[in-house]
């Protein structure tokens, strides 16, 4: 029962990290992986994630 709860909590954290990173303009895959590794500990970090700079390749 406890293992099921931890797995569900981890999956929820992955989705939350993904969507928060998407809203903030950060790399979504990177933050989804951090959410999988750290679980709930990644949530405060993703809230302060900086947007990725846009690289202009036309010059």
N, C-alpha and C positions, 0 to 999 in steps of 0.2 A: 504494500500500500504506500509506504513512504517513498519507495523508488519510483512508483508511478507518478506521485505528486511532484517529485523533483524533475522528472523528465518533462512533464506537462509545463511546469514552471520555466524550464529552460527553453522549451519551444515558444512559449509566450514571450519570453525575453528576446528571442531571435527576431520575432515579428515586430516587436516594439522598437528594437534597435534599428531594424531595417527601415521602418516607416518614419522614425524620427530623423534618421540620416537623410532620407529622401526629401523630407520637408526642409531640412537645413542645408541641402545641397552638398552634402558630404558623400564619400564613396559608400554606397549601400552594401556592396558585397563585403567590404572590409569590416563594417560595423555589424553585419549579420554574423560574421565569423567571430568577432569579439564577443557578441552576445552569446554565441554557442559556447565559447571558452569560459567566459567569466560569469555568465548568467546574470542575475540581478545586479551584480557589481558593475556591469558595463553601462547601466542606464544613466548614472550621473555623468559619465564620461561622454556619452553620445550627445547629451544635452548641450555640452560645450564644444562640440565638434565644429571646426571651421569649414566653411564652404570651399570646395576645390576650385582653384583658379582656372579660368577659361584660357586655353592656349590657342592663340591665333596663328594658324599655319599658313596664312596667305602672304606673309612678308618674306 
